[in-house]
Amino acid sequence: MTSHEVARLAGVSQPTVSRALRDDPRVSERTKQVVREAAAQLGYVRSEAGRTLSSGRTRRIALLVTDLENQFYVRIIAPVHRRLATLGYQLTLQTESSDDEGIVERLVSAGVDGVVLATPPVESVTPIRLRDRGIPFVYFNRTSSSVEADAVVVTPDAAYDTAAQRAAALGHRRAGAILGPVATSTARARETSLRHALTSHGIAVDERFVRRATFDSDAGEEAMQSLLAENAEMPSLLFCANDLVAFGALNTAHRAGVAVPGRVSVVGFDDLPAARWPVIDLATIACDYEEMARVAAELIVERIDDFTPPPQRREFVAQFVERGTLGPAAV
């Protein structure tokens, strides 16, 4: 018994049968019910091996990350996995370092149908190699200038504006920052948005107190150590590229006896679960990354099903979350 026979009995196309039986949201509930009843009547059971042979697809999608221990990536794996599962796909995890030239060949060897790409620096060649090998992909939280493709990104403008407005109301007039690596679109967008918001609310960015760091806590610790060692004073406000960097900065401040927020207020970005712990209580910029992950999963499946439509850009608006590490400016 084949899906074509199910399609004839149900009065729908064969692709609709495939979508209905994997509970694709693009198929109406009524059509799904008709297809299921036809399949049950004929005793049809989907064969994964048969589908792979007939379609040339493995129904595997890779999520490409840089570090599986990074808390940011940990929080998106589950929602990507769940959404892909409902669409009839399996998730495979792959890691990539900045100098990993063999990643695309590994993806080809793994036989993935598509990639959710969460790693690329602005000038990365990975999107080019994926395009040249005919592997569909979706940018997640980062983009690259090398290839235009579907993208799911955060827009931080409104959140930074709210944070700067609140900081100004608390008396802050001078800020520093531990910014992310300039090679990433994420860091560039956050820096541009942050500087504009602070200036708009009368808070000067003192370049003596600006550092750059990778998106991890060790880099945050080192950047904060540099700020404390090279300056006799600190600004009353410090914005960090993400929560991990902020955690590192807080650790250094604690060891150095620098009160947060008494001496310096700290603001992160991402709203990781640990940011909400009472012992940390980090003021930060939040976005619904779980929903972003689900949308990315849907986009890559749509792209696999139909390679021709123009790329989509789905933007998620971030929000400022005020917590204990933001307080009145030090006198």
N, C-alpha and C positions, 0 to 999 in steps of 0.2 A: 504494500500500500504506500502510495507516494503523496506528497503535498499537493501535486497537481490534481489528483482525484478528490482530495479534500476541497480544493478550490472550486472544482466543478460542482460538487454537491452543495457547497455553501454559496455559490454564485458570486464569488469574488476572484481576484487575481491570486496567482501563486505567491508573489511577494507579500500580499496582504495576509495570507495564511501564515507566512513566516513571522511577520510582525505581530500578528494577533497572538500567536502561541508563545511569543517571548514577552507578552504584555507591554508592547510598545505603546506609549501614551498618545502617539499620533493616530491610533486606531480607536474608533469609538467603542464604548462598552457593549453596545448592541451587536456590532460586527464581531467583536471578540467572542461573545456568547454563541453566535451563529457558527463561527469557525470551530469552537470547542465542541459544540454538539455534533457537527459534521465529523470531526476527528474521532470523537467517541463512537459514533455510529459505525464508522469504517474500521475502527480499531487501529487508527494511525498513531504511532509513537515517533516523535522526532529522534533522529539519529545524528549525534554530533559528528561522528566520523563521516556519515553520508553528506551532511551539510558542508563539511570542510572540502570533501572531494568535489562536490557539485558546484560549489561557489568559488573555490580557490582561496577561501578565507579560513583562518584559524580561530577567529572570534576571540582573539587575545589583543589587548591594548596595553601598552607600556606607559607607566608613569615614571618619567625621568626626573630624578632629583639629584642633589649634590651630596646629601648626608642623611642617611636614614635615622640618625640619632637626633637630628634637629627637630625641636618641638613643633616648629611650624609645619614641617612636612608630615609629622606624625598625625596632626589633627585633620589633614585633608585625605589621608589614605583611605580611611573607613568610608567617608561619604562618596568618594569616587568609586570604590569597590561596590558599595551597595547599589548605586545608580546603574553602573555597568551591568551588574548581575540582573537587574530588572529588565534591562534591554537585551539580555542574552549574550553578554560578553564577559570574559574573564580579565582580571587585572593582573599584570605582572610588573614588578618593581625593578627598575634599573637605576644605577648610580653613575654619575659622570663627574669627573674632575675637570678643572679649567683647561688642562692640557691633554684631555682624553680624546685622541684622534680616532680611536677604534670603536667608539660607541655606536655609530650607525651600522657598522658591519655586524656588531653584536645583536643589534635590533633586527637586522635582516636575517641573521642566523636563527634568532628566536622565533621568526615567522610572525611577527606582530602585524596586525592590520592597521594600526594607527598609534600615535604617541600623544600623550599629554605632556607638554614640554614646560617644565617649571624651572629650568636651569640657565638659560642662555644669557651670556653677557651681550651687550649691544652689538658688537661686531662678531658674534659667534658664527662659525661656519656650519654648525650642526644643522640649522634650518635649511641651508643650501644643500647639504648632502641628503637630508631627508627628502627634499623636493626632487632632487635629481634621481633618487632611487624610487620615486613614486609612492612614498609612504606619507599618508595624510597626517597632519599634526595640528594641535591647538596650543597656543601660548597660554600659560597659566601664571598670572601675577607678574610676569615679565614679558617683554617683547624684544625683538631684534630688528635692526634696520636692514638686515640682509634679505629677508623674504617676508612679503605680506601674507598673513594667514589669519585664521580665526583666532580671537584673543579674548580672554576673560581677565579684566584688570580692575584695580582699585583707583578711585579718584579721591585724593586726600584733601582737596581744597577746602571744602566746607568744614571738615573736622579740624584742620589746622587753624582756620579762621576763628572757630569757636574757642579753641585752646588759647590762641593768642589774645583774644578778647578777654577771656577769663584771667589770664596771667596779668594783663595790663590792669584789670580791676583790682588785682591783689598787690599792685604796686611795682611790678617788675618793669624795668626799663632797659635792661641789658641782658643779652642772652648769649650763650655759647652752644655748640652742637658737636655731637659725634656723628658724622654723616657716613652713609654707606659708600661702597666702592663706586667710583665714577663710571666704571665700565658697565654698570647694570642700569637698565631703564627704570627699575624700581627706585633706586637711590637718586637718580636724576630727577624723577618726577617729585619725590618727596622733598628734595632740597629746594627746588624751584618754588613749590607750593609753600613750604615753611618760611622761606625768606620773604616772600610776598606778604604772607599773613602777618608776620612779626612787624615788618615795616608799616603795614597798613594800620597797625594798632600802636604805633609809637614805640616799639621795642627795637633797639639797635642790636644787630648781630656783630659782636666784637670778634674780629678775625683772629685775635690772639688766642681765643678760646674755641677755635674750630679745629677738629681733627677728623680724619677719615679712618674707617675700620671695616673689616669684613663683618658679615652679619652673624657674629657669634659672641658669646660672653667673654671668652679670653681676650678677644680684641677690644671689647668694651673696658675690661680691666686695665689693659695696657694704655689705652687712650686716656683714661681717667688718671692713671699714674703720671702720664706725661703732662696733663693739664695742671695737676697739683705740684709737680716738681719744677715746672718751668715758669710758674706765675705765683707771685706773692699773694695774689687775691684771686677770687673766682667770681664770675657773674652770679647773679641770684637765680638764674634759670638755665637749665641744660636740656636740650632736646636730643634724643638718641635715635639712631637709624631704625632700630626695632627693639622689641622687648628684651631679646637676648643681650644686645649691647647694653641696654639699660641695667639688666641684672648685673653684668660685669662692673659697670660704673658704680652701682650701689655697693657691691662688695668692696671695691677699693675705697670708696668714701667711708664705709663702716670701719675698715681697718685703720684708716688715717684719722679717725675721730671727727670726720666732717659730718655735721648733722644734716639729715635730709628729712623734712624740708627746711629745717631751721636755718642752715647756712646756704644751701643750694636746693632748689626744686628740680625734680627730674621727671621728664615725660618720655614715654616709649612709643612703640607702634606695633600693633598686631593683636593686643589683648589676649596673649597666651593664657591658658588656665592658671599657671603659677602667678601671673600678675594680679590675680584676684585673691591670692592667699593673704590673710591678715598680716602675716609677718613681712610681706613685700608691699602690698597695697599700692601698686604702681598706677599712676595716672598715665593714660595711654590713648592711642587712636585705635578704634575697633572697626572691623568689617566682618560681614557674614561670610567667612571663608568656607563654611560647610555648604552654603548655597552656591557659592562660586564653584566649588568642586563638583557639585551635581550638574551645574550648567555646563562646565567643561566636558563632563562625561557625555552629556547629550549632544554637544556640538561635534565631538569627535565621531560619534556614531552617525550623526547626520552627514558629516563630511565623507565618511566611508561609503554610505549609501548613495550619495550623489556628489561627485567630485567637482561639479561645474559651477555652483553658485558663487557669487562674489563673497569674499571673506566677511565674517561678522565680527564686530567688536562689542562685547558686552561689558558695560561699566557698572561697578558697584560703588555706591557712595559711602565713604567712611564716616564714623561719628567719634567725637571726643568723649572719653570716659574719665571723669574727674575722680581721683582717689587721693590717698594720704600723702603721696610724694610731691604733690603740688600744694604749696602753702604761700602765705604772705612773703613778700620780698624781705630779705634780711636788711636791717637798718644799718 
